[in-house]
Amino acid sequence: MTRFSPRTTLRRAAGSLAAASLVAAASLAGAAAPAQADDAPVFTLGGPAETALRPHPGSGEPQRTTVEFTLNNPAQGEGDGYGGHFTLTFDLGDIAGVADVAFGESAGADCEVTGTKAVCEDWGVWPGLRTVVRLQVSAAEGSGAGDTGAIRVTGEAQDATFTPFTTRVTVGGPDLVMKQLPFDQELNPGDTQQAPITFSNRGTRDADGVLLTLLYSRGLDIPQRYTNCEYTVDTPDAPGIGWTTALCSVEGAFEAGETYTLATPLTIEATTRAFYDTFVYRIHEGGAAQRTAQRAGASVERGEGSVLKAVPVGKKGAAARSLDLDPRDNQQEVDFRTKNTADFVAYGDEASGAAGTTVRADLGFRNEGPAWIGYIRSGESVATVDFTVPQGASVIAKPDRCRGVTAKGKYREDQKTPAPRYVCETSMTVRDGEGLDLPFELRIDTALIGASGAVTVRSNWVQDPALPFDPKAANNTAWLVLNGEGDGADSGGTTDGGSGEPSTPPTSAPEPEESPSGTTAPSASATAGGGTAGTAGGSGGEGGLAATGSVALVASGTAVAALAAGLVLFTAARRRAARHA
């Protein structure tokens, strides 16, 4: 019995991985709890329809081929992820005597092999397509050309269903190798360049048709749409990277030893939203089974342009066939860096209530573009929303992605009692026109006029809060104002819908002072009762609350009576309409 535990921080941080096996993924943040049985999700297992293996050399180590298995969650919304454990079972009995399988450190899941069975455990199925397990497969000693067998994989999880998948392994066959192209990787929005996709067949037999897969992230575009290509585009509601995938079936006999290129090069364009982007191009032998496997249950739309064709460019010698027969050489990847910016605009809210009541506040930020921001290689979050709780209030409900910290922004072990400050990380992608919406519920412990807390979108490092891609730092901070003084109290955001003007602080605020997060916030004033407002709230933390605003105890009998009669959350309709337009 052999057990492997190849878990890494990156794989846990990245929940959505493209079928191209990029070091990329969709966000863990905001993952939902396991679905209930009455609406059980259906996940589709996939991978290569058939894999050819280099014949066993007779002596010495055989050459191994990587076989990747994928899992597709067709859900569209960020809250549609599956947050429970699941197991995948691999039946290897049919390949006995044909191929040997190894689960190494790159397996991608925790796998245990017993005889002809392997069970792999993992956690979380996020919307979109990702690679879940990688096998190292080689021809078994004593096998011969043409020997074949199947690997069957099934999945199981509580309140979820998995569509099983079977891949065929054959000794000998075509070896399609993709040539790496010399792209210019430093771009400006609007730049275009040619992509003369070129590949060779270095295997032991001809390929009957090929399947060309093109995968490119949100900031890139290939303007051509071909009739022999099927296109899948992540919908705007999906939380992933925004991949466009083209599966192009190219007919013909692609001979062993021959090299081919596209009859007309593709055009790769950096769009106005480009920033960090990736283009993946790979080649497999064609056929309906391969196309179905690569599609992995995703819906597709056929192109309406001309036919994509490949033509030979010249014979290669027999020595070329000595290279590895491995799907890893079927694919090439290139990363682009486009000189662009994104304007992250924070927004706050206004709420009102008597002591002891609960109010809701909607906080967060929007990406006003023009660029989308995605750290799809590292999987790290793009930004952090840093929220300081107004004096006199306590947070009683927060988004799952947010965690309480001390007033100085330090780690806080206690996550059950209210904290003076909260930090909420984004996913690894923030699309243009989207952002992060964070609903909080707060209890008014002591009714204070104009109590305010800063809402700042910043980098993930409090010591260096500036967002490197955002040149308009002035609108990175807004305010949550509780019991504001009439129309003079503003919740923040921007004065003109993301123009870069400063967020509007409470009108009663004195000169700002430096806050623990590195942003500025109004200083706290004494309450009418003579003590500091920080002692009245019950938000917890280190020796009181951070300085958050100008406050005064709502002491008059008229004011108290009005609040007790049911003063509720200000609607701020004008700001909400502008924010969600």
N, C-alpha and C positions, 0 to 999 in steps of 0.2 A: 504494500500500500504506500502510495506517495502523496504527499500533501504540499501544496505551494500556497504562499500568501503574498502575492505581488501587489499589494495595495500601495498606492502613492497618494500624496496630497493633491497633486494635479488631477488625478482621475476622480477623486472625490469632489474636487472643486468644479469639474466640468461634467455636466450631466448629459450633454447632447453632443455626440460625436458624429461627424459626417461619415458616410460609407467609405470614403477615401482613406480612412484611418488617420486623419489629421490629429495632431495633438490639440484637440479642440472639443468643446462640449457646451451644452446649455446649462443654465444656472441651477444650483442647488437651492438658491434662495427662493423662498415662497413655495416650496414643494408641498403638495397637498397630502393629507393622510390617505391611507389605502381606500380605494373605492369600495362602496357597499355592494353587496351581492346583487341587489336589484338593478344596478346599472354597471355591472362588471365590465371593465375595459377589456379590449381585445388587442393584444400585441402580436406583431408579425415577426417571426424569425426569418433570416435570410442569409445570403452569402453567395459564393460562386456556384453556379450550377454544376460545373465539372472542373477538376484540377488535374493537370498532367504532371507526372513525376518523372524525373530523370531516372533511367534504369539503374538498378543496383550495380556497382562496379565489380562485384565479385569478391574483392578484397578492399579493405580500408573502409572509411566512413562514407556512407551514401550522402548525396546532396539533398538537403532539406528544402521543402517548400512551405511557405507560410500560407495558411488558409484562415481567413477571417470570417467570423460569423457576426451578423448584425441583428439589431433589434429595433423595430420601428413602432413608435407610439403615434398614431394618427391624430391625436388630440390637438386642438388649435390654441387653447388658452394656457397661460402660465400656471393657473391653478389646477390644470388637468393632469399634472404629473402624478405618478404612482409612487408613494413614499414608503413602501414596505419592502421586505426581503423577498427574493425570488431565487429559484434554483433552475439550472439548465442541466439536462441529462443527455449525455452523448453515448449512443449505441455504436460501438466499434467492432461488433462481432462480424459484420459482413466483409470487413477489410482484412481479416486475419489471413496471413500468408501473402497478402497483396501489398500492404503498406503498414508502416509503424508510425505511431503518433506520440509526440512528446508535448507536455505542458510545462513550459519554462517560465522564467521570471516575467516574460512579456505576455503571458496568457491573458491578462486583462481582468481576471476574476480569481477568486479562491477556489481551486479545483482539487478534487480528490479522485484518484484513479484506482479502481479495483477490478482486476481482470479485464474484461472487454467493456466495462462501463466507466464513465467519468461523470462526476457530479460537480458542477461549478455553482458557487453561491455568490450573489451580488445584492445590491440594494439600490432602489430608486430607478424608475423608468420615466424619463422626462420626454416631453413632446418632441417629435422629430426622430431622426435616424442616427444610430450610433453603433460603433463596433463594441461587442461585449466580450468575445473570446477569440484568441488567436492560437491556432494549433501549428506545431511544427511537424510536417508530414514527410516521410521519405519512403522509397520503395523498399519492400521487405527483401531480405536475403532469400534467394531462390525464386523470386518473382521474375516474370518475363514480359516483354513488350506486349501490350494489349490486355494484360490482366487488369481487372477492374472490380471495384466494390463500392459500397455506399456507406456514408456516415450520416446517421439520423440523429437529430437533436430535437428535444421537446422541452417545454418550459412549464413551470408550476409556481403559483403564488396564491395566497389567500385572496379571494374575491377578484380574481383576474384570470383571463384565458389567454393562452399562447397558441398561435398557429404554428404547427411543427414545420420543420424544414429538412430536406435531404440533399446532400451534395455527393456527386460521384467522383471517385478518385481512380485514375487510370495510369498505368505505367506506360510512358512514352506519349508523344503528342506534340503539338505546336508549342513553341516558347515565344510569345509575343513580347517584345522589348521596346519600351517607349524611349525615344531620344529626348534628352534634355535640351530645351531651347534657350538661346542667349537673350533673355528679356532685359530691357532697361527697367530696373526696379524702383528708381526714384522718379516720381511722376508729379504732374500738376493736373488739376481737374480739367477734363476735356482731352487729355492726351490719348492717342491711339497708337497701337503698334500691331504688326503682323505676327501671326502664330502659325507657321507652316508645320503643323503636326506631322511628325515622321516616326515610323516604327518599323521594326524588323521581326521576321519569324526565324528564330534561331533553334527551332525544335527539331523533332525527328519525323514530323509529317506536316502536310499542308493544313491550313486553317480554312474551313468552309464558312466564309464570311467572318466579319469582325464586329464587335460592339465597342464603339468609342464613347467614353464617358467624359463629359466636361462638367466641372463643378466649380462655381465661382461665387464669392461672397458678395454682400449687398452693395458694396461700392463699385463693383465692376459690371460690365455688360459686354455681351457679344451680340451686336445688332442683327446679325443674320439669323434667320429661323428656317430650318430645312425640313422638307416634307418627310424625310426618313429619320427624323429625330423626334423624340418625345421629351417634353419639358415639364419639370416640376418646380414650382416657385413657392417658398415658404410664404404663407399668408401674413398680412400685417399683424394679425392677432397672435401669431405664434411667438413664443419668447426666445426662439433660437437665433441663429446667426443671420438668417435671411439668405440661405443658399439658393441659387438657381442651378438645377441639374438638368443636363441634356444627355439623353441616351440615344445614340445615333447608330442605327443598324446599316452597315456598309456591306453590300453584296459582293461576291467574287471569291475566287480561289486564291488565297494568299500563301504562296509557296514557301516551303522551308528553304532558308538561305537567302530569301529576297527581302529588300527594303522598300518601303512604300511611304508616300507622302500625300497630303491632300491635294486634289487637283487645283483648288483655290484656297489660299491661306485664310484662316479665320482672322477676324479683327478683334482685338482686346481693347476696351475703352475704360478709362478711369472717369467715372461720372462725377457730377457735382457733389455727391455725398461720400466720395471715396476718402479713406484715411489709412487704416491698416487693413489690407485685403489679401486674399489668397486665391490662387487659381490652381486647380488640380486637373490633370488630363491623364487618362489611362486607357488601356486597350485590353480586350479579352476576345476569345473566340466567340463568334456570334451564335444566333439561334434563339428560338422562343424561350427555352428554359433559362438561358443566361440572362435574357432581357427581363424575364419575370423575377429572377433572383435579385438582380441589381435594383429593380423597381421596389422590391420589398414591401409591397402593399400600398405604396404612395399613389395618389391620383396623378394622372399625367394629361398633357395637352399636346397634340401633334402640331408641328410647325406647318407653315403654308408657303414657304419659299421654294428654292430650287433643291436639287438632290445633292447631298454631300457625297463626294466620291474620293477614292484613294487610287493613286497610280504608282507603278513601280518606278524606282529611281536607279536600280542597278543591282546585280547579283553580289552576294557576299560569299566568301570562301567557306569551305567546310569547317575550317577551324573555328568559325564563329559559333558553331553548335556546341562547343565545349564549355560555354558559359553556363552559369546557373540557370536551371529551369525553375524559376521562382516568381510568383505573382508580384513580388516587391519590385521587380524591374519592369513590370507592366505600367508603372505609374511614375509621373513626375509632378513636383509641386513647386510653386514659386510664390513668394510673398512680395507685395508691393507696398511702398510707403508714399502716400500722396500728400503734398503740402496743402493742408487744409485745416480748418478750425471748426469747433462746435461751441455753441453758446448755451451753457447750462444755466437756467433761470430758476432760482428758488421761489417757492410760494408758501405763504403762511395762511392764517385764518383768523377769524374773530369769533369769540363765543362769550356768553354771559350766563350767569347763574348765581343763585343764592348759596350761602354756605351749606354744605351737605348735599348739593345736587350734582348730577353728572352731566357733562357736556361732551360733544364730539368735536374733534378738530381734524381737518384734512390738510396734511402737510406734504411737502415733497418738492420736486423740480420737474421741469420740462427741458428737453433738448431742442432748442430752436434752430439747430443746424448751423451751416449746411451739411456738415459731415455726420455720419453715424460713427460711433466709437465701439470697437470690438477688439478685445485682447484674446483672440481665438487660439493663439499659440500657447500663451502662459496660463490661460484660464482664470486669471485674477480678476477681481471685480473692478469696474471702471471708476467708481466714485463711492463716497460715503455721504449720507445725510446725517448731520450732527444737530441734534435738537436739545436745547436747554429748556427744562420745564419752568414755566412761570412761577413766581413766588406765590405761595398760598394755595397751590394745587398739587395734586398727586396723580400720576398715571395709574389707571386701574386696568387698562387693556391696551395692548400694543400689537403691531404686526409681528409675525413670527420671525421675520428677518432682522428685527431690531433687538439690541441687547442693552441693558442698563450699564452705565459706567459711573464713576465718581464725578463729583463736580469738576474735577481737574481732568477728566477724560481718561482716567486710569481704569485698569481692570477691576471688576467688581464681582466677587464670588456669588453674592446673593442676587438671584434673578427673580425671586418671588415677591419681595416687597418693593414698593415704588422707589425709583432711583431719581436723582436730581438731573440726570442727563442721559440721552439715548443716542446710540450710533446705529445706522442702518445701511448696510452695504448693498450696492446694486448687483446685478448679475455681471457676467463678463462682456455683455453687449448692451448698449443703449442706442436704439435707433433714432434717426432724425425724426422729429415730430412726436416722439414719445418721451417717456421719462419714468419717474417712480412716484406713485401715489401711496401715501402712508396715513391710514386712518388711526387716530388715537382717541381713547376715551379718558377724560380727566375728571377727577372729583374736586369740587371747589371746597377746600378745607376752611379757608378764610376768604371772604369776599373782599378783594382789594381792587380799587379803581386803577385800571391801566396796567395791571401786571402783564409783563411781556417776556417771551422767551425767543431766543434766536433760532432760526431754521437755516442752516448753512449747508450747501452742497460743496464738498471739498474733496481733495485726494484722500487716499486711504491712510495717509501718514499725518497725524496731527502736528508733527514737528515741521512739516513742509506741506501746508494745506493747499497750495495753488494747484489748479488743474492745468497741466502743461499744454493742453490743446485749446483752452478757453481764454481768449484775450480780453473778455469783458468780466473781470472779477467783481465789479461793483454790484452786479445783480445776482451774485451767488448767495446772498443772505436776505432772508425775509423774516417776518415776525409772527408769532402767535400772540394775540392780545386778548386778555380776559377782562371783561367788564370795562371796556373802553369808554372814554368820556365822549359820548355822542358821536357825531360824524367825524370828529377830529382824530379818532383812533383808527389807524389803518393797519391792515394785517400784513402788509408787505407785498412781495411780488415785485413787479416792475411798474413804473408809471405809465408805460406805453406798450405793454405786451411784448417785452423782450428786447427793448431798444438799447439796453446796456446802461440805462440810468440806474442810480442807486435804489435799492429797496427802501421803502418808506418806513422809518421807525415810528414808534408812538410819539404823538405830538408833544406830550408832556415830558419827554426824555431830556435829561441834562446832557452835558458833554459826555461822549462815549469814553469807555476805558477798555483796556485790553482784556479779552475773555480768555478762558483756558484753552479754547480751541484755536486761538490765533486770529479769530475774527473780532470785530468790535460789537459791543452791545451796550445799551444804556445802563447806567449805574442804578442800584437800588436805593430808594429813599426810605426813611423811617416810616413806620405805620403810625396811624393816628393814636394807637394805643401806647406808643412810646418805645416798643421793642423793635427789633429788626424783623422784616417780613420773612426772613429765612427760618425763623423759629416757629412760624405759624403753620407751615405747609404740611409737614409729615412726609416729604418726598424722600427722606433718607439721605445717605451720603456721608461725606467727611465734613463734620463741623458746620453744617448749614448748606445753603444752596449757592450756586454761582450767581454773580450779579446779572440780573436779567431785565430790569426795567424800573421805571418810576411807578410806585404804587402808593395808594393811600387806603386805609381801612374804610370800608363803606359803613359809616357809623351813624348817619342820620336815620331817625325813625322812619322817615318817608322812604328813603332808599331801601332800607331793610324790608319794609312792608312790600314795596314794589317787587323786590327780588323774590321774596317768599311767596308772592302771589303767582309766580310762575314765569319769571323772565327766562327766556330760552336762548338757544344758540342763534347768533346772528346769521342770517342767510348769506349775506355778502354776494347777492345774485350777480351783480355786475362783474365782480372778480371771477366767480366760478364760471360764468358764461365765457369770459375771455380766455380763462385757463383751458377749458375743454373744447373750445371752438375748433 
